[in-house]
Amino acid sequence: MIDPKKGFSLKDFETTAEILIPKDPLDRVIGQDEAIKIAKIAARQHRHLLLVGPPGTGKSMIAQALALHLDPPTQEIRVVHNPQNPERPFVEIKDEKEVEEEMLELRSVEGKIIDPREAPDNVAIKLGFKCAKCGAYSSPSEPVCPKCGAPKVAQTTVGPFADIFGAIGAAFGISSLPPRVTTTVYENGEEKVMVYERDGEKIRVYDERTLEKRRAMEKKKPYKVIVPLKRNPFVMATGASETELLGDVKHDPYGGHPQLGTPPYKRVVTGAIHEAHQGVLFIDEITHLGPLQRNILTAMQEKKFSIAGRNPQSAGASVRVDDVPCDFILVAACNIQDLPNILSPLRSRIVGEGYEILVKTSMPDTEENRAKYAQFVAQEIAMDGRIPHATRDAVIAIIEEGKRRAKRIDGENGLTLRLRELGGLIRAAGDLAIYNGDKFIERKHIEEALKISMPIEEQIKERYGTYEAGVAKDLTTSQSKMVYNYWNESDIDGYQ
């Protein structure tokens, strides 16, 4: 196998199956060496990034790879019930050690899982695992014994009409089976209280000591984990709504009534800025956020942002959780023409605490960079998972197309780095190879794929001569006579 880190040339392989895919995602980014270097610095120093350039040049790949170079999150964020003022829940931050200690404590009160056949007969019957009539075992979700047809609900019904009422209840899905049974057992001549509780298809058993610990834990303040310790450090918020970005509080038709409704702390929903705490918040096309850029700026400055109900007609509007942590690295991306639409203070914050990078759109046509193209082809094939590997001649055909696109689109004598569209070409060629029953992607597949994957504008020009002529041909007679169609007054050939 060929390791790209050690360098290779096109002569060193027959198919892309021989090329190893780098484990480090940053090593999979092609042609953006300067951007990768800065991304590694940003990960180590906790700096923000603004990536500027056209689509398909690796901006999102850089952001995702940066996140994998961060240390794992060390904090868990919780919302805790406030008994004095339930609509103002507290925020609680637990570090890794505290979370692990609590997990150990929880495991100590989980009880013991046993098979229903290991439980005392009377317990297995009451919990719905064993039929009182024939003694057969079955799932407690079955209201009637599958062996003898006796209703299990009759087990808790007394009187001469028990079987009749039990059958009626079973027919309507009404079960009187208790979720747990408390009983006593004798061990070494001592009487002990034991609780047997249904747990799916098994039974969970608690002894007195476990029950005491469980009661003690239940007395603690109730809470909801809103940002868990074990989480993905990369959060994409591209195109996010206000709620998705900043969080919200769910509506409760009962207004959080203690007996009927859902407590306010349980209805708190985090936003992407909170989920990205100790990680990366990636926003592509950041200018599309519009005024929400101000909220991003506030979160970056304060490193905390309150969560409040955003619908004034909702019961959640009266709930607010203050000072929810959101210490993230912002990786924003946009096209060159969108730069003026980035909020000036936000851009100033990025420049003051990070870097702006203009990503490259082409790279020199060298032997080393041709090998990187081969690596790119191997990566795209592995990522797709449904197409065969490519021959060396097919890779050379991709390189030739990359060179043509660099000249046609960017006027550069090199290899294009607008790789997303090239990835589409590779997939189209792979689909053709599969369709034809060929073992590998070959040059002929690349050449055919160039025709079927041609952008629709180019297809229109090829068929009609110009895009405008194609539009004119597609109009009905009535449409072409309408005043508001600008082409009615055009002098372009094909419009009249």
C-alpha positions as semicolon CSV with decimal commas, in nm:
position;residue;x (nm);y (nm);z (nm)
1;M;0,000;0,000;0,000
2;I;0,113;0,355;-0,078
3;D;0,129;0,605;0,208
4;P;0,070;0,960;0,072
5;K;0,274;1,104;0,363
6;K;0,586;0,936;0,227
7;G;0,526;1,069;-0,122
8;F;0,463;0,883;-0,446
9;S;0,418;0,936;-0,820
10;L;0,156;0,822;-1,068
11;K;0,388;0,542;-1,181
12;D;0,379;0,381;-0,836
13;F;0,024;0,242;-0,856
14;E;-0,205;0,062;-1,098
15;T;-0,537;0,146;-0,927
16;T;-0,643;0,379;-0,645
17;A;-0,709;0,072;-0,426
18;E;-0,334;0,079;-0,352
19;I;-0,345;0,430;-0,199
20;L;-0,391;0,460;0,177
21;I;-0,643;0,716;0,305
22;P;-0,478;0,943;0,571
23;K;-0,621;0,902;0,921
24;D;-0,587;1,272;1,001
25;P;-0,873;1,456;0,825
26;L;-0,652;1,763;0,776
27;D;-0,418;1,548;0,565
28;R;-0,713;1,470;0,336
29;V;-0,757;1,837;0,240
30;I;-0,593;1,885;-0,100
31;G;-0,396;2,193;-0,202
32;Q;-0,474;2,415;0,098
33;D;-0,142;2,380;0,283
34;E;-0,140;2,732;0,428
35;A;-0,501;2,702;0,547
36;I;-0,423;2,366;0,710
37;K;-0,126;2,511;0,894
38;I;-0,336;2,798;1,032
39;A;-0,618;2,557;1,123
40;K;-0,377;2,352;1,336
41;I;-0,263;2,671;1,508
42;A;-0,626;2,771;1,566
43;A;-0,704;2,433;1,723
44;R;-0,407;2,455;1,959
45;Q;-0,450;2,823;2,052
46;H;-0,832;2,833;2,047
47;R;-0,857;3,095;1,769
48;H;-1,145;3,183;1,536
49;L;-1,129;3,143;1,157
50;L;-1,294;3,311;0,860
51;L;-1,256;3,104;0,542
52;V;-1,325;3,295;0,220
53;G;-1,356;3,138;-0,121
54;P;-1,589;2,971;-0,371
55;P;-1,791;2,655;-0,293
56;G;-1,622;2,317;-0,318
57;T;-1,271;2,426;-0,219
58;G;-1,256;2,241;0,117
59;K;-1,380;2,501;0,366
60;S;-1,614;2,266;0,551
61;M;-1,352;1,988;0,549
62;I;-1,104;2,222;0,718
63;A;-1,360;2,312;0,984
64;Q;-1,448;1,948;1,060
65;A;-1,084;1,845;1,069
66;L;-0,999;2,133;1,304
67;A;-1,254;2,002;1,554
68;L;-1,083;1,664;1,562
69;H;-0,758;1,834;1,666
70;L;-0,919;1,973;1,982
71;D;-0,899;1,807;2,321
72;P;-1,220;1,619;2,416
73;P;-1,479;1,828;2,607
74;T;-1,429;1,827;2,984
75;Q;-1,757;1,986;3,099
76;E;-2,119;1,877;3,114
77;I;-2,389;2,146;3,130
78;R;-2,712;2,092;3,322
79;V;-3,027;2,287;3,392
80;V;-3,136;2,242;3,754
81;H;-3,485;2,291;3,897
82;N;-3,522;2,608;4,105
83;P;-3,783;2,531;4,377
84;Q;-3,816;2,901;4,478
85;N;-3,870;3,021;4,120
86;P;-3,924;2,732;3,875
87;E;-3,923;2,965;3,573
88;R;-3,564;3,067;3,650
89;P;-3,379;2,733;3,649
90;F;-3,015;2,724;3,755
91;V;-2,719;2,630;3,538
92;E;-2,480;2,371;3,676
93;I;-2,143;2,281;3,522
94;K;-1,993;1,943;3,607
95;D;-1,638;1,848;3,519
96;E;-1,531;1,509;3,392
97;K;-1,438;1,375;3,738
98;E;-1,772;1,476;3,891
99;V;-1,966;1,316;3,606
100;E;-1,772;0,991;3,639
101;E;-1,831;0,983;4,015
102;E;-2,203;1,032;3,961
103;M;-2,208;0,756;3,701
104;L;-2,047;0,518;3,949
105;E;-2,302;0,621;4,209
106;L;-2,587;0,560;3,964
107;R;-2,454;0,217;3,878
108;S;-2,450;0,130;4,247
109;V;-2,827;0,186;4,268
110;E;-2,917;0,024;3,939
111;G;-2,991;-0,307;4,105
112;K;-2,939;-0,652;3,960
113;I;-3,089;-0,771;3,631
114;I;-3,227;-1,126;3,638
115;D;-3,419;-1,353;3,404
116;P;-3,791;-1,383;3,493
117;R;-3,741;-1,756;3,552
118;E;-3,498;-1,672;3,834
119;A;-3,759;-1,467;4,022
120;P;-3,998;-1,620;4,276
121;D;-4,311;-1,762;4,108
122;N;-4,549;-1,517;4,273
123;V;-4,332;-1,223;4,157
124;A;-4,308;-1,351;3,800
125;I;-4,686;-1,395;3,793
126;K;-4,765;-1,049;3,933
127;L;-4,526;-0,880;3,691
128;G;-4,686;-1,060;3,396
129;F;-4,403;-1,291;3,296
130;K;-4,561;-1,618;3,412
131;C;-4,912;-1,749;3,353
132;A;-5,089;-1,833;3,681
133;K;-5,298;-2,099;3,507
134;C;-5,050;-2,308;3,305
135;G;-4,712;-2,179;3,433
136;A;-4,580;-2,079;3,088
137;Y;-4,347;-1,779;3,059
138;S;-4,406;-1,502;2,804
139;S;-4,350;-1,130;2,750
140;P;-4,535;-0,898;2,992
141;S;-4,644;-0,696;2,687
142;E;-4,875;-0,986;2,593
143;P;-5,199;-0,945;2,794
144;V;-5,301;-1,306;2,724
145;C;-5,092;-1,620;2,777
146;P;-4,993;-1,746;2,429
147;K;-5,004;-2,109;2,548
148;C;-5,341;-2,144;2,723
149;G;-5,513;-1,818;2,636
150;A;-5,572;-1,715;2,998
151;P;-5,570;-1,335;3,054
152;K;-5,284;-1,213;3,269
153;V;-5,491;-0,923;3,405
154;A;-5,701;-1,178;3,597
155;Q;-5,404;-1,234;3,825
156;T;-5,478;-0,915;4,018
157;T;-5,855;-0,941;4,003
158;V;-6,047;-1,125;4,274
159;G;-6,403;-1,250;4,282
160;P;-6,615;-1,496;4,088
161;F;-6,604;-1,287;3,768
162;A;-6,226;-1,235;3,766
163;D;-6,169;-1,427;3,442
164;I;-6,449;-1,239;3,264
165;F;-6,330;-0,892;3,367
166;G;-5,970;-0,991;3,296
167;A;-6,056;-1,103;2,945
168;I;-6,250;-0,782;2,875
169;G;-5,957;-0,573;2,995
170;A;-5,713;-0,774;2,785
171;A;-5,933;-0,732;2,477
172;F;-5,920;-0,351;2,513
173;G;-5,549;-0,343;2,598
174;I;-5,616;-0,249;2,961
175;S;-5,371;-0,416;3,200
176;S;-5,365;-0,402;3,577
177;L;-5,016;-0,551;3,598
178;P;-4,811;-0,354;3,854
179;P;-4,472;-0,213;3,740
180;R;-4,302;-0,345;4,057
181;V;-4,361;-0,589;4,339
182;T;-4,232;-0,556;4,697
183;T;-4,184;-0,876;4,893
184;T;-3,967;-1,030;5,162
185;V;-3,711;-1,306;5,138
186;Y;-3,505;-1,492;5,396
187;E;-3,128;-1,507;5,366
188;N;-2,914;-1,668;5,635
189;G;-3,213;-1,665;5,870
190;E;-3,273;-1,291;5,820
191;E;-3,578;-1,133;5,664
192;K;-3,500;-0,881;5,388
193;V;-3,721;-0,652;5,184
194;M;-3,674;-0,691;4,808
195;V;-3,825;-0,494;4,521
196;Y;-3,872;-0,659;4,181
197;E;-3,930;-0,421;3,889
198;R;-4,003;-0,485;3,522
199;D;-3,719;-0,377;3,294
200;G;-3,821;-0,466;2,940
201;E;-3,808;-0,844;2,909
202;K;-3,604;-0,877;3,228
203;I;-3,655;-0,806;3,599
204;R;-3,447;-0,561;3,802
205;V;-3,398;-0,644;4,169
206;Y;-3,325;-0,397;4,450
207;D;-3,230;-0,484;4,807
208;E;-3,276;-0,259;5,112
209;R;-2,934;-0,101;5,091
210;T;-2,976;-0,019;4,721
211;L;-3,322;0,123;4,789
212;E;-3,186;0,354;5,059
213;K;-2,921;0,488;4,822
214;R;-3,178;0,536;4,551
215;R;-3,410;0,732;4,782
216;A;-3,118;0,953;4,888
217;M;-3,035;1,030;4,524
218;E;-3,398;1,107;4,443
219;K;-3,397;1,374;4,714
220;K;-3,131;1,570;4,525
221;K;-3,236;1,860;4,303
222;P;-3,386;1,733;3,976
223;Y;-3,194;1,836;3,664
224;K;-3,173;1,792;3,288
225;V;-2,845;1,744;3,100
226;I;-2,856;1,985;2,805
227;V;-2,494;1,948;2,689
228;P;-2,355;1,601;2,770
229;L;-1,990;1,532;2,845
230;K;-1,954;1,281;2,562
231;R;-2,045;1,478;2,252
232;N;-1,936;1,570;1,901
233;P;-1,705;1,877;1,922
234;F;-1,812;1,986;1,572
235;V;-2,148;2,163;1,541
236;M;-2,273;2,285;1,204
237;A;-2,514;2,577;1,221
238;T;-2,531;2,666;0,852
239;G;-2,874;2,809;0,772
240;A;-2,989;2,769;1,134
241;S;-3,302;2,947;1,253
242;E;-3,301;3,169;1,561
243;T;-3,424;2,880;1,777
244;E;-3,172;2,631;1,638
245;L;-2,888;2,878;1,686
246;L;-2,971;3,033;2,025
247;G;-3,196;2,779;2,199
248;D;-3,556;2,797;2,317
249;V;-3,804;2,676;2,578
250;K;-4,077;2,437;2,463
251;H;-4,441;2,530;2,501
252;D;-4,649;2,358;2,771
253;P;-5,027;2,379;2,731
254;Y;-5,058;2,346;3,110
255;G;-4,815;2,630;3,173
256;G;-4,577;2,411;3,374
257;H;-4,844;2,327;3,634
258;P;-4,677;2,110;3,907
259;Q;-4,932;1,830;3,877
260;L;-5,034;1,849;3,510
261;G;-4,760;2,018;3,311
262;T;-4,390;1,967;3,239
263;P;-4,151;2,156;3,469
264;P;-3,975;2,450;3,301
265;Y;-3,624;2,304;3,343
266;K;-3,728;1,997;3,141
267;R;-3,847;2,214;2,851
268;V;-3,519;2,399;2,796
269;V;-3,367;2,336;2,451
270;T;-3,006;2,426;2,374
271;G;-2,892;2,618;2,069
272;A;-2,598;2,538;1,843
273;I;-2,385;2,797;2,026
274;H;-2,427;2,600;2,351
275;E;-2,379;2,257;2,191
276;A;-2,048;2,385;2,046
277;H;-1,913;2,466;2,395
278;Q;-1,544;2,359;2,405
279;G;-1,572;2,273;2,036
280;V;-1,616;2,423;1,690
281;L;-1,921;2,615;1,567
282;F;-1,914;2,606;1,187
283;I;-2,135;2,846;0,991
284;D;-2,108;2,837;0,613
285;E;-2,253;3,135;0,426
286;I;-2,250;3,329;0,754
287;T;-2,397;3,639;0,592
288;H;-2,728;3,450;0,553
289;L;-2,774;3,477;0,930
290;G;-2,840;3,849;0,888
291;P;-2,912;4,020;1,224
292;L;-2,836;3,697;1,414
293;Q;-2,468;3,775;1,357
294;R;-2,501;4,014;1,654
295;N;-2,598;3,725;1,880
296;I;-2,297;3,527;1,761
297;L;-2,079;3,827;1,846
298;T;-2,231;3,854;2,197
299;A;-2,175;3,482;2,259
300;M;-1,812;3,511;2,145
301;Q;-1,751;3,811;2,370
302;E;-1,924;3,684;2,685
303;K;-1,863;3,310;2,634
304;K;-2,213;3,258;2,775
305;F;-2,562;3,321;2,642
306;S;-2,902;3,299;2,810
307;I;-3,168;3,058;2,684
308;A;-3,521;3,200;2,684
309;G;-3,856;3,123;2,525
310;R;-3,871;3,297;2,186
311;N;-4,241;3,273;2,109
312;P;-4,434;3,543;2,300
313;Q;-4,754;3,336;2,267
314;S;-4,593;3,033;2,433
315;A;-4,576;2,937;2,800
316;G;-4,201;2,912;2,744
317;A;-4,175;3,290;2,701
318;S;-4,168;3,336;3,079
319;V;-3,877;3,092;3,128
320;R;-3,515;3,203;3,114
321;V;-3,189;3,030;3,198
322;D;-2,906;3,279;3,247
323;D;-2,534;3,240;3,186
324;V;-2,536;2,916;2,986
325;P;-2,171;2,855;2,879
326;C;-2,084;2,874;2,507
327;D;-1,706;2,898;2,477
328;F;-1,651;2,786;2,118
329;I;-1,419;2,836;1,822
330;L;-1,610;3,004;1,541
331;V;-1,521;2,885;1,193
332;A;-1,718;3,100;0,950
333;A;-1,714;3,076;0,573
334;C;-1,841;3,289;0,288
335;N;-1,782;3,378;-0,075
336;I;-1,570;3,679;-0,174
337;Q;-1,873;3,881;-0,287
338;D;-2,038;3,836;0,055
339;L;-1,755;3,991;0,258
340;P;-1,920;4,336;0,283
341;N;-2,228;4,174;0,441
342;I;-2,043;4,036;0,742
343;L;-2,118;4,244;1,050
344;S;-1,820;4,474;1,105
345;P;-1,783;4,413;1,483
346;L;-1,805;4,037;1,424
347;R;-1,534;4,048;1,161
348;S;-1,325;4,266;1,390
349;R;-1,362;4,006;1,666
350;I;-1,247;3,730;1,429
351;V;-0,946;3,934;1,315
352;G;-0,859;4,030;1,673
353;E;-0,882;3,674;1,803
354;G;-0,812;3,464;1,497
355;Y;-0,732;3,452;1,129
356;E;-0,885;3,527;0,789
357;I;-0,791;3,286;0,512
358;L;-0,849;3,322;0,139
359;V;-0,860;2,961;0,023
360;K;-0,689;2,871;-0,303
361;T;-0,877;2,780;-0,618
362;S;-0,586;2,613;-0,800
363;M;-0,242;2,468;-0,740
364;P;0,065;2,422;-0,964
365;D;0,065;2,125;-1,201
366;T;0,358;1,937;-1,045
367;E;0,427;1,567;-0,999
368;E;0,363;1,602;-0,627
369;N;0,026;1,771;-0,682
370;R;-0,073;1,513;-0,942
371;A;-0,016;1,250;-0,673
372;K;-0,243;1,453;-0,444
373;Y;-0,510;1,436;-0,714
374;A;-0,471;1,057;-0,710
375;Q;-0,515;1,064;-0,332
376;F;-0,826;1,278;-0,378
377;V;-0,974;1,027;-0,624
378;A;-0,908;0,742;-0,378
379;Q;-1,071;0,942;-0,096
380;E;-1,384;1,021;-0,299
381;I;-1,424;0,655;-0,395
382;A;-1,380;0,540;-0,035
383;M;-1,623;0,807;0,090
384;D;-1,889;0,709;-0,164
385;G;-1,861;0,337;-0,089
386;R;-2,070;0,235;-0,393
387;I;-1,830;0,274;-0,684
388;P;-1,516;0,078;-0,784
389;H;-1,159;0,205;-0,768
390;A;-1,004;0,390;-1,062
391;T;-0,715;0,292;-1,288
392;R;-0,410;0,511;-1,325
393;D;-0,526;0,616;-1,673
394;A;-0,861;0,726;-1,527
395;V;-0,677;0,934;-1,265
396;I;-0,474;1,097;-1,544
397;A;-0,802;1,179;-1,721
398;I;-0,926;1,346;-1,400
399;I;-0,600;1,543;-1,379
400;E;-0,642;1,659;-1,738
401;E;-0,995;1,775;-1,662
402;G;-0,871;1,951;-1,348
403;K;-0,616;2,136;-1,559
404;R;-0,881;2,242;-1,814
405;R;-1,111;2,372;-1,539
406;A;-0,832;2,571;-1,374
407;K;-0,770;2,747;-1,706
408;R;-1,137;2,792;-1,800
409;I;-1,273;2,903;-1,462
410;D;-0,983;3,078;-1,287
411;G;-0,749;3,152;-1,577
412;E;-0,469;2,962;-1,400
413;N;-0,209;2,729;-1,546
414;G;-0,242;2,456;-1,285
415;L;-0,489;2,213;-1,132
416;T;-0,826;2,331;-1,004
417;L;-0,907;2,304;-0,635
418;R;-1,281;2,333;-0,694
419;L;-1,290;1,967;-0,605
420;R;-1,656;1,916;-0,516
421;E;-1,761;1,919;-0,881
422;L;-1,471;1,689;-0,969
423;G;-1,599;1,455;-0,698
424;G;-1,932;1,451;-0,879
425;L;-1,750;1,360;-1,202
426;I;-1,577;1,067;-1,026
427;R;-1,909;0,938;-0,891
428;A;-2,074;0,966;-1,233
429;A;-1,787;0,770;-1,388
430;G;-1,813;0,511;-1,110
431;D;-2,187;0,473;-1,172
432;L;-2,116;0,412;-1,540
433;A;-1,856;0,148;-1,453
434;I;-2,109;-0,029;-1,230
435;Y;-2,377;-0,002;-1,501
436;N;-2,143;-0,153;-1,761
437;G;-2,026;-0,426;-1,525
438;D;-1,662;-0,309;-1,531
439;K;-1,425;-0,386;-1,245
440;F;-1,257;-0,043;-1,236
441;I;-1,327;0,315;-1,337
442;E;-1,141;0,366;-1,667
443;R;-1,066;0,662;-1,889
444;K;-1,365;0,581;-2,111
445;H;-1,594;0,617;-1,809
446;I;-1,445;0,959;-1,727
447;E;-1,494;1,078;-2,085
448;E;-1,855;0,956;-2,091
449;A;-1,921;1,106;-1,747
450;L;-1,801;1,446;-1,871
451;K;-2,093;1,442;-2,114
452;I;-2,369;1,326;-1,879
453;S;-2,253;1,539;-1,584
454;M;-2,234;1,860;-1,789
455;P;-2,403;2,157;-1,609
456;I;-2,752;2,225;-1,744
457;E;-2,650;2,572;-1,869
458;E;-2,381;2,414;-2,088
459;Q;-2,630;2,154;-2,213
460;I;-2,865;2,436;-2,313
461;K;-2,587;2,623;-2,494
462;E;-2,481;2,306;-2,677
463;R;-2,836;2,241;-2,796
464;Y;-2,960;2,594;-2,868
465;G;-2,643;2,796;-2,921
466;T;-2,704;3,039;-2,633
467;Y;-2,875;3,021;-2,295
468;E;-3,115;3,298;-2,395
469;A;-3,217;3,111;-2,710
470;G;-3,294;2,807;-2,499
471;V;-3,517;3,014;-2,271
472;A;-3,700;3,157;-2,572
473;K;-3,761;2,811;-2,721
474;D;-3,908;2,691;-2,392
475;L;-4,176;2,965;-2,385
476;T;-4,535;2,910;-2,487
477;T;-4,694;3,148;-2,740
478;S;-4,890;3,326;-2,469
479;Q;-4,581;3,369;-2,249
480;S;-4,375;3,519;-2,529
481;K;-4,639;3,789;-2,578
482;M;-4,652;3,896;-2,216
483;V;-4,513;4,246;-2,153
484;Y;-4,334;4,158;-1,830
485;N;-4,103;3,908;-2,004
486;Y;-3,789;4,114;-2,059
487;W;-3,683;3,911;-2,360
488;N;-3,978;4,049;-2,563
489;E;-3,781;4,369;-2,603
490;S;-3,443;4,203;-2,650
491;D;-3,240;4,212;-2,969
492;I;-3,066;3,884;-2,891
493;D;-3,098;3,628;-3,170
494;G;-3,362;3,367;-3,104
495;Y;-3,588;3,592;-2,898
496;Q;-3,786;3,741;-3,185
